[in-house]
């Protein structure tokens, strides 16, 4: 399991989801953290 990330996004609402997706598309290792079971 990778424990080193380039970007850590807290909150998987619309802004957090887009930030995580954009970073991942650019090849960065991303951790997206959300307290609920569903994102959005």
C-alpha atoms as a printed R data frame, in Angstrom:
   type eleno elety resid chain resno       x      y       z
1  ATOM     1    CA   UNK     A     1   0.000  0.000   0.000
2  ATOM     2    CA   UNK     A     2   1.325  3.412  -0.976
3  ATOM     3    CA   UNK     A     3   1.614  5.792   1.959
4  ATOM     4    CA   UNK     A     4   3.356  8.609   0.082
5  ATOM     5    CA   UNK     A     5   1.081 10.954  -1.826
6  ATOM     6    CA   UNK     A     6   1.706 14.035  -3.924
7  ATOM     7    CA   UNK     A     7  -1.717 15.462  -3.080
8  ATOM     8    CA   UNK     A     8  -4.128 14.818  -0.205
9  ATOM     9    CA   UNK     A     9  -7.651 16.167  -0.703
10 ATOM    10    CA   UNK     A    10  -9.922 16.420   2.331
11 ATOM    11    CA   UNK     A    11 -13.594 16.329   1.366
12 ATOM    12    CA   UNK     A    12 -15.106 14.624  -1.659
13 ATOM    13    CA   UNK     A    13 -17.689 17.246  -2.515
14 ATOM    14    CA   UNK     A    14 -17.773 18.733  -6.012
15 ATOM    15    CA   UNK     A    15 -14.614 20.812  -5.535
16 ATOM    16    CA   UNK     A    16 -12.614 18.106  -3.803
17 ATOM    17    CA   UNK     A    17 -13.616 15.482  -6.335
18 ATOM    18    CA   UNK     A    18 -12.588 17.690  -9.242
19 ATOM    19    CA   UNK     A    19  -9.292 18.604  -7.574
20 ATOM    20    CA   UNK     A    20  -8.477 14.940  -6.948
21 ATOM    21    CA   UNK     A    21  -9.448 13.924 -10.476
22 ATOM    22    CA   UNK     A    22  -7.435 16.700 -12.085
23 ATOM    23    CA   UNK     A    23  -4.350 15.863 -10.030
24 ATOM    24    CA   UNK     A    24  -4.680 12.148 -10.825
25 ATOM    25    CA   UNK     A    25  -5.077 12.865 -14.546
26 ATOM    26    CA   UNK     A    26  -1.796 14.795 -14.392
27 ATOM    27    CA   UNK     A    27  -0.067 11.702 -13.009
28 ATOM    28    CA   UNK     A    28   0.078 12.651  -9.343
29 ATOM    29    CA   UNK     A    29  -0.540 10.150  -6.539
30 ATOM    30    CA   UNK     A    30  -3.736 11.299  -4.828
31 ATOM    31    CA   UNK     A    31  -5.453 10.414  -1.559
32 ATOM    32    CA   UNK     A    32  -9.083 11.562  -1.368
33 ATOM    33    CA   UNK     A    33 -10.532 11.498   2.170
34 ATOM    34    CA   UNK     A    34 -14.281 11.707   2.834
35 ATOM    35    CA   UNK     A    35 -16.047 11.096   6.144
36 ATOM    36    CA   UNK     A    36 -19.215  9.768   4.518
37 ATOM    37    CA   UNK     A    37 -19.607  6.575   2.488
38 ATOM    38    CA   UNK     A    38 -20.734  8.435  -0.631
39 ATOM    39    CA   UNK     A    39 -18.924 11.173  -2.487
40 ATOM    40    CA   UNK     A    40 -20.487 14.252  -4.024
